[in-house]
């Protein structure tokens, strides 16, 4: 638990690092959960299921 508190204080005392981490997190979310990625998942799942039934 002390480790978490220490990291929170580090972020609070380094706004530039906090900003960079926020930007990286936002970019990952937009890359991983955007519409073009999510819309492929049902199709990919269906293809996988069909391949295993053969």
mmCIF file of the N, C-alpha and C atoms, coordinates in Angstrom:
data_MODEL
# 
_entry.id   MODEL 
# 
loop_
_atom_site.group_PDB 
_atom_site.id 
_atom_site.type_symbol 
_atom_site.label_atom_id 
_atom_site.label_alt_id 
_atom_site.label_comp_id 
_atom_site.label_asym_id 
_atom_site.label_entity_id 
_atom_site.label_seq_id 
_atom_site.pdbx_PDB_ins_code 
_atom_site.Cartn_x 
_atom_site.Cartn_y 
_atom_site.Cartn_z 
_atom_site.occupancy 
_atom_site.B_iso_or_equiv 
_atom_site.pdbx_formal_charge 
_atom_site.auth_seq_id 
_atom_site.auth_comp_id 
_atom_site.auth_asym_id 
_atom_site.auth_atom_id 
_atom_site.pdbx_PDB_model_num 
ATOM 1   N N  . UNK A 1 1  ? 0.825   -1.197  0.000   1.00 0.00 ? 1  UNK A N  1 
ATOM 2   C CA . UNK A 1 1  ? 0.000   0.000   0.000   1.00 0.00 ? 1  UNK A CA 1 
ATOM 3   C C  . UNK A 1 1  ? 0.867   1.258   0.000   1.00 0.00 ? 1  UNK A C  1 
ATOM 4   N N  . UNK A 1 2  ? 1.983   1.225   0.715   1.00 0.00 ? 2  UNK A N  1 
ATOM 5   C CA . UNK A 1 2  ? 2.865   2.386   0.753   1.00 0.00 ? 2  UNK A CA 1 
ATOM 6   C C  . UNK A 1 2  ? 3.393   2.721   -0.633  1.00 0.00 ? 2  UNK A C  1 
ATOM 7   N N  . UNK A 1 3  ? 3.611   1.689   -1.433  1.00 0.00 ? 3  UNK A N  1 
ATOM 8   C CA . UNK A 1 3  ? 4.115   1.891   -2.793  1.00 0.00 ? 3  UNK A CA 1 
ATOM 9   C C  . UNK A 1 3  ? 3.124   2.705   -3.627  1.00 0.00 ? 3  UNK A C  1 
ATOM 10  N N  . UNK A 1 4  ? 1.848   2.404   -3.476  1.00 0.00 ? 4  UNK A N  1 
ATOM 11  C CA . UNK A 1 4  ? 0.811   3.130   -4.219  1.00 0.00 ? 4  UNK A CA 1 
ATOM 12  C C  . UNK A 1 4  ? 0.783   4.596   -3.786  1.00 0.00 ? 4  UNK A C  1 
ATOM 13  N N  . UNK A 1 5  ? 0.853   4.819   -2.495  1.00 0.00 ? 5  UNK A N  1 
ATOM 14  C CA . UNK A 1 5  ? 0.842   6.193   -1.967  1.00 0.00 ? 5  UNK A CA 1 
ATOM 15  C C  . UNK A 1 5  ? 2.056   6.951   -2.483  1.00 0.00 ? 5  UNK A C  1 
ATOM 16  N N  . UNK A 1 6  ? 3.201   6.308   -2.481  1.00 0.00 ? 6  UNK A N  1 
ATOM 17  C CA . UNK A 1 6  ? 4.433   6.937   -2.972  1.00 0.00 ? 6  UNK A CA 1 
ATOM 18  C C  . UNK A 1 6  ? 4.302   7.322   -4.442  1.00 0.00 ? 6  UNK A C  1 
ATOM 19  N N  . UNK A 1 7  ? 3.733   6.429   -5.233  1.00 0.00 ? 7  UNK A N  1 
ATOM 20  C CA . UNK A 1 7  ? 3.559   6.721   -6.668  1.00 0.00 ? 7  UNK A CA 1 
ATOM 21  C C  . UNK A 1 7  ? 2.553   7.849   -6.890  1.00 0.00 ? 7  UNK A C  1 
ATOM 22  N N  . UNK A 1 8  ? 1.526   7.897   -6.076  1.00 0.00 ? 8  UNK A N  1 
ATOM 23  C CA . UNK A 1 8  ? 0.544   8.984   -6.194  1.00 0.00 ? 8  UNK A CA 1 
ATOM 24  C C  . UNK A 1 8  ? 1.188   10.325  -5.865  1.00 0.00 ? 8  UNK A C  1 
ATOM 25  N N  . UNK A 1 9  ? 2.018   10.357  -4.833  1.00 0.00 ? 9  UNK A N  1 
ATOM 26  C CA . UNK A 1 9  ? 2.727   11.594  -4.499  1.00 0.00 ? 9  UNK A CA 1 
ATOM 27  C C  . UNK A 1 9  ? 3.691   11.984  -5.617  1.00 0.00 ? 9  UNK A C  1 
ATOM 28  N N  . UNK A 1 10 ? 4.347   11.001  -6.214  1.00 0.00 ? 10 UNK A N  1 
ATOM 29  C CA . UNK A 1 10 ? 5.256   11.284  -7.320  1.00 0.00 ? 10 UNK A CA 1 
ATOM 30  C C  . UNK A 1 10 ? 4.513   11.944  -8.470  1.00 0.00 ? 10 UNK A C  1 
ATOM 31  N N  . UNK A 1 11 ? 3.342   11.404  -8.793  1.00 0.00 ? 11 UNK A N  1 
ATOM 32  C CA . UNK A 1 11 ? 2.541   11.992  -9.878  1.00 0.00 ? 11 UNK A CA 1 
ATOM 33  C C  . UNK A 1 11 ? 2.052   13.390  -9.519  1.00 0.00 ? 11 UNK A C  1 
ATOM 34  N N  . UNK A 1 12 ? 1.652   13.564  -8.290  1.00 0.00 ? 12 UNK A N  1 
ATOM 35  C CA . UNK A 1 12 ? 1.160   14.870  -7.852  1.00 0.00 ? 12 UNK A CA 1 
ATOM 36  C C  . UNK A 1 12 ? 2.271   15.922  -7.900  1.00 0.00 ? 12 UNK A C  1 
ATOM 37  N N  . UNK A 1 13 ? 3.499   15.490  -7.684  1.00 0.00 ? 13 UNK A N  1 
ATOM 38  C CA . UNK A 1 13 ? 4.626   16.418  -7.677  1.00 0.00 ? 13 UNK A CA 1 
ATOM 39  C C  . UNK A 1 13 ? 5.310   16.560  -9.028  1.00 0.00 ? 13 UNK A C  1 
ATOM 40  N N  . UNK A 1 14 ? 4.866   15.800  -10.021 1.00 0.00 ? 14 UNK A N  1 
ATOM 41  C CA . UNK A 1 14 ? 5.459   15.877  -11.361 1.00 0.00 ? 14 UNK A CA 1 
ATOM 42  C C  . UNK A 1 14 ? 4.344   15.961  -12.399 1.00 0.00 ? 14 UNK A C  1 
ATOM 43  N N  . UNK A 1 15 ? 3.772   17.148  -12.590 1.00 0.00 ? 15 UNK A N  1 
ATOM 44  C CA . UNK A 1 15 ? 2.649   17.285  -13.514 1.00 0.00 ? 15 UNK A CA 1 
ATOM 45  C C  . UNK A 1 15 ? 2.994   16.916  -14.955 1.00 0.00 ? 15 UNK A C  1 
ATOM 46  N N  . UNK A 1 16 ? 4.233   17.098  -15.349 1.00 0.00 ? 16 UNK A N  1 
ATOM 47  C CA . UNK A 1 16 ? 4.622   16.730  -16.721 1.00 0.00 ? 16 UNK A CA 1 
ATOM 48  C C  . UNK A 1 16 ? 4.556   15.217  -16.915 1.00 0.00 ? 16 UNK A C  1 
ATOM 49  N N  . UNK A 1 17 ? 5.039   14.462  -15.934 1.00 0.00 ? 17 UNK A N  1 
ATOM 50  C CA . UNK A 1 17 ? 4.955   13.005  -16.011 1.00 0.00 ? 17 UNK A CA 1 
ATOM 51  C C  . UNK A 1 17 ? 3.487   12.565  -16.010 1.00 0.00 ? 17 UNK A C  1 
ATOM 52  N N  . UNK A 1 18 ? 2.670   13.182  -15.166 1.00 0.00 ? 18 UNK A N  1 
ATOM 53  C CA . UNK A 1 18 ? 1.248   12.841  -15.112 1.00 0.00 ? 18 UNK A CA 1 
ATOM 54  C C  . UNK A 1 18 ? 0.583   13.117  -16.456 1.00 0.00 ? 18 UNK A C  1 
ATOM 55  N N  . UNK A 1 19 ? 0.942   14.234  -17.074 1.00 0.00 ? 19 UNK A N  1 
ATOM 56  C CA . UNK A 1 19 ? 0.372   14.575  -18.382 1.00 0.00 ? 19 UNK A CA 1 
ATOM 57  C C  . UNK A 1 19 ? 0.782   13.553  -19.437 1.00 0.00 ? 19 UNK A C  1 
ATOM 58  N N  . UNK A 1 20 ? 2.058   13.183  -19.448 1.00 0.00 ? 20 UNK A N  1 
ATOM 59  C CA . UNK A 1 20 ? 2.537   12.191  -20.420 1.00 0.00 ? 20 UNK A CA 1 
ATOM 60  C C  . UNK A 1 20 ? 1.850   10.847  -20.217 1.00 0.00 ? 20 UNK A C  1 
ATOM 61  N N  . UNK A 1 21 ? 1.700   10.430  -18.973 1.00 0.00 ? 21 UNK A N  1 
ATOM 62  C CA . UNK A 1 21 ? 1.026   9.160   -18.695 1.00 0.00 ? 21 UNK A CA 1 
ATOM 63  C C  . UNK A 1 21 ? -0.431  9.212   -19.131 1.00 0.00 ? 21 UNK A C  1 
ATOM 64  N N  . UNK A 1 22 ? -1.085  10.336  -18.898 1.00 0.00 ? 22 UNK A N  1 
ATOM 65  C CA . UNK A 1 22 ? -2.471  10.492  -19.329 1.00 0.00 ? 22 UNK A CA 1 
ATOM 66  C C  . UNK A 1 22 ? -2.608  10.424  -20.835 1.00 0.00 ? 22 UNK A C  1 
ATOM 67  N N  . UNK A 1 23 ? -1.692  11.065  -21.550 1.00 0.00 ? 23 UNK A N  1 
ATOM 68  C CA . UNK A 1 23 ? -1.724  11.032  -23.020 1.00 0.00 ? 23 UNK A CA 1 
ATOM 69  C C  . UNK A 1 23 ? -1.499  9.611   -23.537 1.00 0.00 ? 23 UNK A C  1 
ATOM 70  N N  . UNK A 1 24 ? -0.541  8.901   -22.944 1.00 0.00 ? 24 UNK A N  1 
ATOM 71  C CA . UNK A 1 24 ? -0.287  7.517   -23.368 1.00 0.00 ? 24 UNK A CA 1 
ATOM 72  C C  . UNK A 1 24 ? -1.506  6.642   -23.111 1.00 0.00 ? 24 UNK A C  1 
ATOM 73  N N  . UNK A 1 25 ? -2.119  6.818   -21.953 1.00 0.00 ? 25 UNK A N  1 
ATOM 74  C CA . UNK A 1 25 ? -3.317  6.041   -21.639 1.00 0.00 ? 25 UNK A CA 1 
ATOM 75  C C  . UNK A 1 25 ? -4.458  6.330   -22.591 1.00 0.00 ? 25 UNK A C  1 
ATOM 76  N N  . UNK A 1 26 ? -4.657  7.607   -22.895 1.00 0.00 ? 26 UNK A N  1 
ATOM 77  C CA . UNK A 1 26 ? -5.721  7.998   -23.827 1.00 0.00 ? 26 UNK A CA 1 
ATOM 78  C C  . UNK A 1 26 ? -5.468  7.394   -25.204 1.00 0.00 ? 26 UNK A C  1 
ATOM 79  N N  . UNK A 1 27 ? -4.227  7.453   -25.667 1.00 0.00 ? 27 UNK A N  1 
ATOM 80  C CA . UNK A 1 27 ? -3.906  6.900   -26.982 1.00 0.00 ? 27 UNK A CA 1 
ATOM 81  C C  . UNK A 1 27 ? -4.145  5.401   -27.047 1.00 0.00 ? 27 UNK A C  1 
ATOM 82  N N  . UNK A 1 28 ? -3.788  4.701   -25.974 1.00 0.00 ? 28 UNK A N  1 
ATOM 83  C CA . UNK A 1 28 ? -4.010  3.251   -25.946 1.00 0.00 ? 28 UNK A CA 1 
ATOM 84  C C  . UNK A 1 28 ? -5.500  2.936   -26.021 1.00 0.00 ? 28 UNK A C  1 
ATOM 85  N N  . UNK A 1 29 ? -6.314  3.676   -25.279 1.00 0.00 ? 29 UNK A N  1 
ATOM 86  C CA . UNK A 1 29 ? -7.760  3.447   -25.306 1.00 0.00 ? 29 UNK A CA 1 
ATOM 87  C C  . UNK A 1 29 ? -8.310  3.697   -26.703 1.00 0.00 ? 29 UNK A C  1 
ATOM 88  N N  . UNK A 1 30 ? -7.892  4.786   -27.336 1.00 0.00 ? 30 UNK A N  1 
ATOM 89  C CA . UNK A 1 30 ? -8.397  5.081   -28.678 1.00 0.00 ? 30 UNK A CA 1 
ATOM 90  C C  . UNK A 1 30 ? -7.941  4.055   -29.698 1.00 0.00 ? 30 UNK A C  1 
ATOM 91  N N  . UNK A 1 31 ? -6.730  3.500   -29.530 1.00 0.00 ? 31 UNK A N  1 
ATOM 92  C CA . UNK A 1 31 ? -6.238  2.485   -30.462 1.00 0.00 ? 31 UNK A CA 1 
ATOM 93  C C  . UNK A 1 31 ? -6.916  1.140   -30.245 1.00 0.00 ? 31 UNK A C  1 
ATOM 94  N N  . UNK A 1 32 ? -7.149  0.797   -28.985 1.00 0.00 ? 32 UNK A N  1 
ATOM 95  C CA . UNK A 1 32 ? -7.662  -0.533  -28.669 1.00 0.00 ? 32 UNK A CA 1 
ATOM 96  C C  . UNK A 1 32 ? -9.181  -0.625  -28.715 1.00 0.00 ? 32 UNK A C  1 
ATOM 97  N N  . UNK A 1 33 ? -9.878  0.468   -28.431 1.00 0.00 ? 33 UNK A N  1 
ATOM 98  C CA . UNK A 1 33 ? -11.327 0.406   -28.306 1.00 0.00 ? 33 UNK A CA 1 
ATOM 99  C C  . UNK A 1 33 ? -12.052 1.320   -29.288 1.00 0.00 ? 33 UNK A C  1 
ATOM 100 N N  . UNK A 1 34 ? -11.437 1.593   -30.433 1.00 0.00 ? 34 UNK A N  1 
ATOM 101 C CA . UNK A 1 34 ? -12.146 2.426   -31.404 1.00 0.00 ? 34 UNK A CA 1 
ATOM 102 C C  . UNK A 1 34 ? -13.114 1.558   -32.209 1.00 0.00 ? 34 UNK A C  1 
ATOM 103 N N  . UNK A 1 35 ? -14.005 2.193   -32.918 1.00 0.00 ? 35 UNK A N  1 
ATOM 104 C CA . UNK A 1 35 ? -15.076 1.474   -33.622 1.00 0.00 ? 35 UNK A CA 1 
ATOM 105 C C  . UNK A 1 35 ? -14.545 0.475   -34.637 1.00 0.00 ? 35 UNK A C  1 
ATOM 106 N N  . UNK A 1 36 ? -13.504 0.824   -35.375 1.00 0.00 ? 36 UNK A N  1 
ATOM 107 C CA . UNK A 1 36 ? -13.015 -0.089  -36.406 1.00 0.00 ? 36 UNK A CA 1 
ATOM 108 C C  . UNK A 1 36 ? -12.425 -1.353  -35.797 1.00 0.00 ? 36 UNK A C  1 
ATOM 109 N N  . UNK A 1 37 ? -11.876 -1.271  -34.604 1.00 0.00 ? 37 UNK A N  1 
ATOM 110 C CA . UNK A 1 37 ? -11.343 -2.459  -33.938 1.00 0.00 ? 37 UNK A CA 1 
ATOM 111 C C  . UNK A 1 37 ? -12.475 -3.283  -33.338 1.00 0.00 ? 37 UNK A C  1 
ATOM 112 N N  . UNK A 1 38 ? -13.393 -2.636  -32.653 1.00 0.00 ? 38 UNK A N  1 
ATOM 113 C CA . UNK A 1 38 ? -14.483 -3.332  -31.975 1.00 0.00 ? 38 UNK A CA 1 
ATOM 114 C C  . UNK A 1 38 ? -15.438 -3.999  -32.962 1.00 0.00 ? 38 UNK A C  1 
ATOM 115 N N  . UNK A 1 39 ? -15.681 -3.369  -34.096 1.00 0.00 ? 39 UNK A N  1 
ATOM 116 C CA . UNK A 1 39 ? -16.640 -3.956  -35.044 1.00 0.00 ? 39 UNK A CA 1 
ATOM 117 C C  . UNK A 1 39 ? -16.123 -5.245  -35.655 1.00 0.00 ? 39 UNK A C  1 
ATOM 118 N N  . UNK A 1 40 ? -14.821 -5.489  -35.627 1.00 0.00 ? 40 UNK A N  1 
ATOM 119 C CA . UNK A 1 40 ? -14.255 -6.719  -36.183 1.00 0.00 ? 40 UNK A CA 1 
ATOM 120 C C  . UNK A 1 40 ? -14.388 -7.901  -35.231 1.00 0.00 ? 40 UNK A C  1 
ATOM 121 N N  . UNK A 1 41 ? -14.562 -7.636  -33.957 1.00 0.00 ? 41 UNK A N  1 
ATOM 122 C CA . UNK A 1 41 ? -14.561 -8.714  -32.965 1.00 0.00 ? 41 UNK A CA 1 
ATOM 123 C C  . UNK A 1 41 ? -15.659 -9.757  -33.187 1.00 0.00 ? 41 UNK A C  1 
ATOM 124 N N  . UNK A 1 42 ? -16.914 -9.368  -33.413 1.00 0.00 ? 42 UNK A N  1 
ATOM 125 C CA . UNK A 1 42 ? -17.928 -10.409 -33.643 1.00 0.00 ? 42 UNK A CA 1 
ATOM 126 C C  . UNK A 1 42 ? -17.629 -11.234 -34.890 1.00 0.00 ? 42 UNK A C  1 
ATOM 127 N N  . UNK A 1 43 ? -17.143 -10.584 -35.933 1.00 0.00 ? 43 UNK A N  1 
ATOM 128 C CA . UNK A 1 43 ? -16.813 -11.298 -37.168 1.00 0.00 ? 43 UNK A CA 1 
ATOM 129 C C  . UNK A 1 43 ? -15.664 -12.265 -36.931 1.00 0.00 ? 43 UNK A C  1 
ATOM 130 N N  . UNK A 1 44 ? -14.628 -11.806 -36.237 1.00 0.00 ? 44 UNK A N  1 
ATOM 131 C CA . UNK A 1 44 ? -13.495 -12.679 -35.932 1.00 0.00 ? 44 UNK A CA 1 
ATOM 132 C C  . UNK A 1 44 ? -13.926 -13.860 -35.074 1.00 0.00 ? 44 UNK A C  1 
ATOM 133 N N  . UNK A 1 45 ? -14.791 -13.613 -34.096 1.00 0.00 ? 45 UNK A N  1 
ATOM 134 C CA . UNK A 1 45 ? -15.293 -14.681 -33.239 1.00 0.00 ? 45 UNK A CA 1 
ATOM 135 C C  . UNK A 1 45 ? -16.085 -15.696 -34.054 1.00 0.00 ? 45 UNK A C  1 
ATOM 136 N N  . UNK A 1 46 ? -16.950 -15.215 -34.931 1.00 0.00 ? 46 UNK A N  1 
ATOM 137 C CA . UNK A 1 46 ? -17.751 -16.105 -35.780 1.00 0.00 ? 46 UNK A CA 1 
ATOM 138 C C  . UNK A 1 46 ? -16.845 -16.968 -36.655 1.00 0.00 ? 46 UNK A C  1 
ATOM 139 N N  . UNK A 1 47 ? -15.839 -16.360 -37.247 1.00 0.00 ? 47 UNK A N  1 
ATOM 140 C CA . UNK A 1 47 ? -14.913 -17.127 -38.106 1.00 0.00 ? 47 UNK A CA 1 
ATOM 141 C C  . UNK A 1 47 ? -14.178 -18.186 -37.287 1.00 0.00 ? 47 UNK A C  1 
ATOM 142 N N  . UNK A 1 48 ? -13.765 -17.853 -36.091 1.00 0.00 ? 48 UNK A N  1 
ATOM 143 C CA . UNK A 1 48 ? -13.072 -18.802 -35.232 1.00 0.00 ? 48 UNK A CA 1 
ATOM 144 C C  . UNK A 1 48 ? -13.981 -19.981 -34.887 1.00 0.00 ? 48 UNK A C  1 
ATOM 145 N N  . UNK A 1 49 ? -15.225 -19.685 -34.538 1.00 0.00 ? 49 UNK A N  1 
ATOM 146 C CA . UNK A 1 49 ? -16.184 -20.731 -34.198 1.00 0.00 ? 49 UNK A CA 1 
ATOM 147 C C  . UNK A 1 49 ? -16.428 -21.640 -35.404 1.00 0.00 ? 49 UNK A C  1 
ATOM 148 N N  . UNK A 1 50 ? -16.590 -21.062 -36.573 1.00 0.00 ? 50 UNK A N  1 
ATOM 149 C CA . UNK A 1 50 ? -16.851 -21.849 -37.782 1.00 0.00 ? 50 UNK A CA 1 
ATOM 150 C C  . UNK A 1 50 ? -15.657 -22.740 -38.135 1.00 0.00 ? 50 UNK A C  1 
ATOM 151 N N  . UNK A 1 51 ? -14.445 -22.262 -37.899 1.00 0.00 ? 51 UNK A N  1 
ATOM 152 C CA . UNK A 1 51 ? -13.263 -23.062 -38.206 1.00 0.00 ? 51 UNK A CA 1 
ATOM 153 C C  . UNK A 1 51 ? -13.168 -24.266 -37.276 1.00 0.00 ? 51 UNK A C  1 
ATOM 154 N N  . UNK A 1 52 ? -13.558 -24.103 -36.024 1.00 0.00 ? 52 UNK A N  1 
ATOM 155 C CA . UNK A 1 52 ? -13.456 -25.213 -35.077 1.00 0.00 ? 52 UNK A CA 1 
ATOM 156 C C  . UNK A 1 52 ? -14.550 -26.256 -35.283 1.00 0.00 ? 52 UNK A C  1 
ATOM 157 N N  . UNK A 1 53 ? -15.642 -25.895 -35.941 1.00 0.00 ? 53 UNK A N  1 
ATOM 158 C CA . UNK A 1 53 ? -16.741 -26.853 -36.168 1.00 0.00 ? 53 UNK A CA 1 
ATOM 159 C C  . UNK A 1 53 ? -16.484 -27.744 -37.357 1.00 0.00 ? 53 UNK A C  1 
ATOM 160 N N  . UNK A 1 54 ? -15.534 -27.415 -38.176 1.00 0.00 ? 54 UNK A N  1 
ATOM 161 C CA . UNK A 1 54 ? -15.291 -28.225 -39.391 1.00 0.00 ? 54 UNK A CA 1 
ATOM 162 C C  . UNK A 1 54 ? -14.594 -29.491 -39.117 1.00 0.00 ? 54 UNK A C  1 
# 
